């Protein structure tokens, strides 16, 4: 399986979008500061993920969320609703 995930920084409250083939391992890497782009924003909580059978589908979804503010705005709304 391939995953698209959203992390929320407990330090600054901002989100990070990524994709991986091993969600547990990747989350640990973020938490330990092994990912340069997120290291100063630790710790994180996993607030959302989607699973895909095909890597290209996960990569397309990740790109869509990163590049299309409307797609990400809709996802943020869903996440916020699920947390309340």
C-alpha positions as CSV (number, residue, x, y, z in Angstrom):
1,X,0.0,0.0,0.0
2,X,1.0,3.6,-0.6
3,X,-0.1,6.4,1.7
4,X,-0.7,10.2,1.5
5,X,-0.7,11.7,4.9
6,X,-1.1,15.0,6.7
7,X,0.9,15.8,9.8
8,X,0.2,18.7,12.1
9,X,3.1,20.3,14.0
10,X,2.4,20.7,17.7
11,X,5.1,23.4,17.7
12,X,3.7,25.8,15.1
13,X,0.3,24.3,14.3
14,X,1.1,24.1,10.5
15,X,0.5,21.1,8.4
16,X,2.8,18.9,6.3
17,X,1.7,16.7,3.4
18,X,3.7,13.7,2.3
19,X,3.5,10.3,0.8
20,X,5.2,7.0,1.6
21,X,5.0,3.2,1.2
22,X,5.4,2.7,5.0
23,X,3.4,5.1,7.1
24,X,4.6,3.9,10.5
25,X,8.3,4.2,9.5
26,X,7.8,7.6,7.9
27,X,6.0,9.0,11.0
28,X,8.8,7.8,13.2
29,X,11.3,9.5,10.9
30,X,9.5,12.8,11.2
31,X,9.2,12.5,14.9
32,X,13.0,11.7,15.3
33,X,14.0,14.7,13.1
34,X,15.3,12.5,10.3
35,X,13.4,14.5,7.7
36,X,15.2,17.8,7.0
37,X,12.1,19.7,5.9
38,X,10.2,19.0,9.1
39,X,13.0,18.6,11.7
40,X,12.5,22.1,13.3
41,X,8.7,21.7,13.5
42,X,8.6,18.6,15.7
43,X,6.7,17.0,17.4
44,X,3.9,16.0,15.1
45,X,0.5,14.3,15.2
46,X,-0.9,12.3,12.3
47,X,-4.2,13.9,11.5
48,X,-5.2,12.2,8.3
49,X,-4.1,9.6,5.8
50,X,-5.4,7.9,2.6
51,X,-4.3,4.5,1.3
52,X,-3.7,3.6,-2.3
53,X,-2.8,0.4,-4.1
54,X,-0.8,2.1,-6.8
55,X,2.1,4.5,-6.0
56,X,1.3,6.8,-8.9
57,X,-2.2,7.4,-7.5
58,X,-0.8,8.4,-4.1
59,X,1.8,10.7,-5.7
60,X,-0.9,12.4,-7.8
61,X,-3.0,13.0,-4.8
62,X,-0.1,14.4,-2.8
63,X,0.7,16.7,-5.7
64,X,-2.9,17.8,-6.0
65,X,-3.1,18.6,-2.3
66,X,0.2,20.5,-2.4
67,X,-0.4,22.5,-5.6
68,X,-4.2,23.0,-5.6
69,X,-5.3,25.1,-2.7
70,X,-8.9,24.3,-3.2
71,X,-8.3,20.5,-2.9
72,X,-6.3,21.1,0.3
73,X,-8.9,23.6,1.7
74,X,-11.6,20.9,1.3
75,X,-9.4,18.3,3.0
76,X,-8.6,20.7,5.9
77,X,-12.3,21.3,6.4
78,X,-12.9,17.5,6.6
79,X,-10.1,17.0,9.0
80,X,-11.3,19.9,11.2
81,X,-14.8,18.5,11.3
82,X,-13.6,15.0,12.3
83,X,-11.5,16.4,15.2
84,X,-14.4,18.2,16.8
